[in-house]
């Protein structure tokens, strides 16, 4: 069992590394081609059918690139397809989902205080949401609404916000954000696999057969590519979010997710406008910073929105992290709710070493990790994962009061 757990841990690490590598390749090529497409210049000397050209310098050499909006008059001898970066990013991400969240459903996927369901049921809901999400998105794109690109994107934003809220009603906060990223990435990768590449293959087949390709295939593919363009950065945020509990482990996590999608739009608008040589809209960064500050504010669960009483009234003020007469209450709480994993020899099944090397077995260790306890289990609900040890709201308030009072005491 011990060897199995270690092998499983390394498998998870390998899948994560694989996912990061493929994501860099996909997102990198996406950024490059969007910038290239927006920077194309129309010149009189272009060959028939060419839409624009771009001169670039890199690696000690010059590149002269021309784009054909439909297809060139003759099929080139060698044609490079950019598709496997997308496919393997999704495959590696799904592999991680299976290893971490399906394999550890009781710990990472299910929060019985949110929805009391069995692991098989939770996994089926997860899989169904990804598949149904693509079907709904594809039908919207193919509906009359799809003729209005920006109207379609507004409706898609509403769908994404609804999914953000929905996932928080089903899974742990950590899993909700991860699934929102997987939901969005599934749409993006399916766009490549189901629409963009097949349409390009139709154009190539027509060209080889001597037929004039229908420009509609390129137009549809371009619309899907535009969606992928604006969804890229939010997906990265959700990929990274499981390392930052203040993003997902709070009451307003679905609102935070909604604002993240807006930040993705503002940031990409700056890049798109700049690459198209239409100026540098600095206002987008101002809006992005404002949105991020709002996210930071929401992550602390403001009392004016929740009606939460002042944490200082919940527990006595501690003058320091350890040594206060009331500290035994905090120590008892941590020992009961946290040390089953955060110990030299964890007793929770499947955990063979303390997560991140954090041990909370004595006064010194608890005091040394006071800030992490405050953020992970006090200010957010990230720990315990899925609230597996049933920590109560009053106990979280106790941790908040302990840390904040101790910090204030040190300032005096």
Secondary structure as UniProt FT lines:
FT   HELIX           2..38
FT   TURN            44..45
FT   TURN            48..49
FT   STRAND          50..58
FT   TURN            59..60
FT   STRAND          61..68
FT   HELIX           84..96
FT   HELIX           97..102
FT   TURN            103..104
FT   HELIX           105..109
FT   TURN            112..114
FT   HELIX           119..142
FT   HELIX           144..147
FT   HELIX           149..168
FT   TURN            169..170
FT   HELIX           173..190
FT   HELIX           191..196
FT   HELIX           197..208
FT   TURN            209..210
FT   HELIX           216..241
FT   TURN            242..243
FT   HELIX           245..248
FT   TURN            251..252
FT   HELIX           253..275
FT   TURN            276..277
FT   HELIX           283..299
FT   HELIX           303..306
FT   HELIX           311..313
FT   TURN            325..326
FT   HELIX           327..337
FT   TURN            338..341
FT   TURN            344..345
FT   TURN            349..350
FT   HELIX           355..357
FT   HELIX           363..368
FT   HELIX           370..373
FT   HELIX           374..379
FT   HELIX           385..387
FT   TURN            388..389
FT   HELIX           393..411
//
